Amino acid sequence: MSDSPARQRLILVTPPALDAVRFAPLLAEALAAGDVAAVLIGAAEGPGTAAQAEALVPVAQAHGAAAIVAGDTRIAGHTKADGVHIGSGRLDDLRLAADSLRPKRIVGAGGIDSRHAAMEVGELDVDYLFFGRPHGDTHDEAHARVLDLAEWWSEIMQIPAVVMAGRSLGSVAEAAATGADFVALHEAVWSHAEGPAAAVRIAVAALLRETEDAA
């Protein structure tokens, strides 16, 4: 049995407001550029989530990435998405989603702002805990509190952790250093000067270096 660290992977968060049809080629370009585990679609949980999911779920799945819809189990089911992200932080919402979708689909949890909240969510045996807000990359660096929670969880728990990086690709390394299974990116990819494909290539390389350094 190998003692080498598990490979860390990217999750891409779609912008909160977009023309889904026009955005689809950009998403395809990003996914084709490197290993991306999942795409979180409609993370603002607004009225545009259905249109985004209709257009983007097939794109994600065609490139081997899981399509996770934010906040709405009905949309996730209708679009044949791979799962749903419950970001409210409310345990009742998570229970309802789990009862509706599991075990066939992924149920992930966000809105976690403390160790106590994380432990409560973990007792529901969700598929991942998302530390940070999907559109919370307001600074170049990841938020220190988010990094602390992700590192603590990754050291003691088996349920995978997702950590939200900052708006700079330079934050990928510090996010990965928490030991989280997945690093989520938003602005760092979609606002990158050389385009989303270049951003994904840089981020994947950073994750690979982090894994090699930890070996």
Summary of the structure (lengths in Angstrom):
residues: 215
radius of gyration: 15.9
end to end distance: 14.3
largest distance: 47.7
contacts: 764
relative contact order: 0.15
helix: 44%
strand: 17%
